[in-house]
Amino acid sequence: MREDIFSRPSELIYFQTSKDIYETGEDLWFKAYQLDVQTFGLSDKSKTLYLQMINPKDSVVWQEKYQDGIANGIKGGIIIGENIGKY
C-alpha cells in the first residue's frame, strides 16, 4: 500500500482554453495551473511545465517549455497555423 502512494503523481495540471474549437488562423489563448492532487491548491513542487499539442497521427505540432512563475499559473497563446490544422 505504501509503495502505491509514492508511485502516484503529487501534482496535476489544470488547462483552460478560451473556447472549445479552433480553426486555422485563430488565436488559442490558455491558462495552465499546477495543482497539488490532495488539496487542489496551487503547487510549487515542480519547476518546469512542458506543453505539447499532438495531432491525430500522434505527431507533435507545437510545444513550449515554461519555467518562470508556474507556481502562480501560466498564461499564453499560440496562433493556429497551417501545420497545426483544425481541433
Secondary structure, DSSP 8 states (H G I E B T S, - for coil): -HHHHHHS-SEEEEEEES-S---TT-EEEEEEEEEETTT-SB--S---EEEEEE-TTS-EEEEEEE-SSGGG-EEEEEE--TTT---
